[in-house]
Amino acid sequence: MESKARLYTLNYDEAKTYMWAAVFVACNFVLPHVFHLIPQGGIIFAPLSLVILAGAYKFGWKVGLLAAVASPLFNHVLTGQPAWGILGVMTLKLAVLALVAGLAAQHFKKATLPLLVGVVLAAEILGGLGELALTGGIQATIQDFTVGWPGLLLQVIGTWLFCKFL
């Protein structure tokens, strides 16, 4: 299943870059509140990752990277979540996801389900290695696969639908 949707590569000198990044930061403020209504919903569904993946894939790694850095920081300042202790790791993993997604979209110029599966897996592996380097533990990355597999699936399907219909 391939999306014929147009994928963009926005640059830092374009107002659209900051507009879309702001939209994704706002989405990343609202969606976690919705998913946290479900017990362990944040861990299971990783709503920040869904928005970053969709945004970076559709509008480029620069939009994704802005949103990946700003979203957890904005949420932490306003709500205290994510907790200070995981803020750095979460930001790193979201930034890796934004870079992998945006660069893959730029290179392949299409959105297919297998391609998006590869993007999510590559970002999880690279982000897990970054987490290991920062914390010395990889438990949260393993949890992303064991507990968070519905969220990984949601990221793939949600991003494909976002790219196809927006």
Contacts in CASP RR format, 6 or more apart in sequence:
PFRMAT RR
TARGET T0000
AUTHOR 0000-0000-0000
METHOD contacts of the structure
MODEL  1
MESKARLYTLNYDEAKTYMWAAVFVACNFVLPHVFHLIPQGGIIFAPLSL
VILAGAYKFGWKVGLLAAVASPLFNHVLTGQPAWGILGVMTLKLAVLALV
AGLAAQHFKKATLPLLVGVVLAAEILGGLGELALTGGIQATIQDFTVGWP
GLLLQVIGTWLFCKFL
1 112 0 8 1.000
1 113 0 8 1.000
1 160 0 8 1.000
2 110 0 8 1.000
2 111 0 8 1.000
2 112 0 8 1.000
3 110 0 8 1.000
3 111 0 8 1.000
3 112 0 8 1.000
3 160 0 8 1.000
3 163 0 8 1.000
3 164 0 8 1.000
4 164 0 8 1.000
5 58 0 8 1.000
5 111 0 8 1.000
5 163 0 8 1.000
5 164 0 8 1.000
5 165 0 8 1.000
5 166 0 8 1.000
7 57 0 8 1.000
7 58 0 8 1.000
7 60 0 8 1.000
7 105 0 8 1.000
7 106 0 8 1.000
7 109 0 8 1.000
7 110 0 8 1.000
7 111 0 8 1.000
7 163 0 8 1.000
8 58 0 8 1.000
8 59 0 8 1.000
8 60 0 8 1.000
9 59 0 8 1.000
9 60 0 8 1.000
9 61 0 8 1.000
9 62 0 8 1.000
9 102 0 8 1.000
9 105 0 8 1.000
9 106 0 8 1.000
10 16 0 8 1.000
10 17 0 8 1.000
10 20 0 8 1.000
10 59 0 8 1.000
10 60 0 8 1.000
10 62 0 8 1.000
10 63 0 8 1.000
11 17 0 8 1.000
11 62 0 8 1.000
12 62 0 8 1.000
16 59 0 8 1.000
17 59 0 8 1.000
17 62 0 8 1.000
17 63 0 8 1.000
17 66 0 8 1.000
18 66 0 8 1.000
20 55 0 8 1.000
20 59 0 8 1.000
20 63 0 8 1.000
20 67 0 8 1.000
21 63 0 8 1.000
21 64 0 8 1.000
21 66 0 8 1.000
21 67 0 8 1.000
21 70 0 8 1.000
24 51 0 8 1.000
24 52 0 8 1.000
24 55 0 8 1.000
24 63 0 8 1.000
24 64 0 8 1.000
24 67 0 8 1.000
24 71 0 8 1.000
25 67 0 8 1.000
25 70 0 8 1.000
25 71 0 8 1.000
25 74 0 8 1.000
27 51 0 8 1.000
28 47 0 8 1.000
28 48 0 8 1.000
28 51 0 8 1.000
28 52 0 8 1.000
28 67 0 8 1.000
28 71 0 8 1.000
28 72 0 8 1.000
28 74 0 8 1.000
28 75 0 8 1.000
29 71 0 8 1.000
29 74 0 8 1.000
29 75 0 8 1.000
29 78 0 8 1.000
31 47 0 8 1.000
31 48 0 8 1.000
31 50 0 8 1.000
31 51 0 8 1.000
32 42 0 8 1.000
32 47 0 8 1.000
32 48 0 8 1.000
32 75 0 8 1.000
32 81 0 8 1.000
34 47 0 8 1.000
35 41 0 8 1.000
35 42 0 8 1.000
35 44 0 8 1.000
35 45 0 8 1.000
35 47 0 8 1.000
36 42 0 8 1.000
38 44 0 8 1.000
38 45 0 8 1.000
40 147 0 8 1.000
43 143 0 8 1.000
43 147 0 8 1.000
43 148 0 8 1.000
44 147 0 8 1.000
44 148 0 8 1.000
44 150 0 8 1.000
44 151 0 8 1.000
45 148 0 8 1.000
45 150 0 8 1.000
45 151 0 8 1.000
45 154 0 8 1.000
46 144 0 8 1.000
46 148 0 8 1.000
46 151 0 8 1.000
46 152 0 8 1.000
46 154 0 8 1.000
46 155 0 8 1.000
48 71 0 8 1.000
48 72 0 8 1.000
48 75 0 8 1.000
48 90 0 8 1.000
48 94 0 8 1.000
49 93 0 8 1.000
49 94 0 8 1.000
49 97 0 8 1.000
49 151 0 8 1.000
49 155 0 8 1.000
50 151 0 8 1.000
50 154 0 8 1.000
50 155 0 8 1.000
50 158 0 8 1.000
50 159 0 8 1.000
51 67 0 8 1.000
51 71 0 8 1.000
52 64 0 8 1.000
52 67 0 8 1.000
52 68 0 8 1.000
52 71 0 8 1.000
52 94 0 8 1.000
52 97 0 8 1.000
52 98 0 8 1.000
52 101 0 8 1.000
53 97 0 8 1.000
53 98 0 8 1.000
53 101 0 8 1.000
53 116 0 8 1.000
53 119 0 8 1.000
53 120 0 8 1.000
53 123 0 8 1.000
53 155 0 8 1.000
53 159 0 8 1.000
54 155 0 8 1.000
54 158 0 8 1.000
54 159 0 8 1.000
54 162 0 8 1.000
54 163 0 8 1.000
55 63 0 8 1.000
55 64 0 8 1.000
55 67 0 8 1.000
55 98 0 8 1.000
55 101 0 8 1.000
55 159 0 8 1.000
55 162 0 8 1.000
56 63 0 8 1.000
56 64 0 8 1.000
56 65 0 8 1.000
56 67 0 8 1.000
56 68 0 8 1.000
56 97 0 8 1.000
56 98 0 8 1.000
56 99 0 8 1.000
56 101 0 8 1.000
56 102 0 8 1.000
56 105 0 8 1.000
57 101 0 8 1.000
57 102 0 8 1.000
57 104 0 8 1.000
57 105 0 8 1.000
57 111 0 8 1.000
57 116 0 8 1.000
57 119 0 8 1.000
57 159 0 8 1.000
57 162 0 8 1.000
57 163 0 8 1.000
58 105 0 8 1.000
58 159 0 8 1.000
58 162 0 8 1.000
58 163 0 8 1.000
58 166 0 8 1.000
60 101 0 8 1.000
60 102 0 8 1.000
60 105 0 8 1.000
60 106 0 8 1.000
61 98 0 8 1.000
61 99 0 8 1.000
61 101 0 8 1.000
61 102 0 8 1.000
61 103 0 8 1.000
61 106 0 8 1.000
64 98 0 8 1.000
64 101 0 8 1.000
64 102 0 8 1.000
65 95 0 8 1.000
65 98 0 8 1.000
65 99 0 8 1.000
67 98 0 8 1.000
68 91 0 8 1.000
68 94 0 8 1.000
68 95 0 8 1.000
68 97 0 8 1.000
68 98 0 8 1.000
69 91 0 8 1.000
69 94 0 8 1.000
69 95 0 8 1.000
71 94 0 8 1.000
72 82 0 8 1.000
72 87 0 8 1.000
72 88 0 8 1.000
72 90 0 8 1.000
72 91 0 8 1.000
72 94 0 8 1.000
73 87 0 8 1.000
73 91 0 8 1.000
75 81 0 8 1.000
75 82 0 8 1.000
76 82 0 8 1.000
76 83 0 8 1.000
76 84 0 8 1.000
76 87 0 8 1.000
82 90 0 8 1.000
86 140 0 8 1.000
88 134 0 8 1.000
89 130 0 8 1.000
89 131 0 8 1.000
89 134 0 8 1.000
89 135 0 8 1.000
89 140 0 8 1.000
92 127 0 8 1.000
92 130 0 8 1.000
92 131 0 8 1.000
92 134 0 8 1.000
93 123 0 8 1.000
93 127 0 8 1.000
93 128 0 8 1.000
93 130 0 8 1.000
93 131 0 8 1.000
96 123 0 8 1.000
96 126 0 8 1.000
96 127 0 8 1.000
96 130 0 8 1.000
97 120 0 8 1.000
97 123 0 8 1.000
97 127 0 8 1.000
100 119 0 8 1.000
100 122 0 8 1.000
100 123 0 8 1.000
100 126 0 8 1.000
101 119 0 8 1.000
101 123 0 8 1.000
101 159 0 8 1.000
104 115 0 8 1.000
104 118 0 8 1.000
104 119 0 8 1.000
104 122 0 8 1.000
105 111 0 8 1.000
108 115 0 8 1.000
111 159 0 8 1.000
111 160 0 8 1.000
111 163 0 8 1.000
111 164 0 8 1.000
112 160 0 8 1.000
113 156 0 8 1.000
113 157 0 8 1.000
113 160 0 8 1.000
116 155 0 8 1.000
116 156 0 8 1.000
116 159 0 8 1.000
116 160 0 8 1.000
117 156 0 8 1.000
120 152 0 8 1.000
120 155 0 8 1.000
120 156 0 8 1.000
124 141 0 8 1.000
124 144 0 8 1.000
124 145 0 8 1.000
124 152 0 8 1.000
127 141 0 8 1.000
128 138 0 8 1.000
128 141 0 8 1.000
131 137 0 8 1.000
131 138 0 8 1.000
131 140 0 8 1.000
131 141 0 8 1.000
132 138 0 8 1.000
132 141 0 8 1.000
144 152 0 8 1.000
145 152 0 8 1.000
END
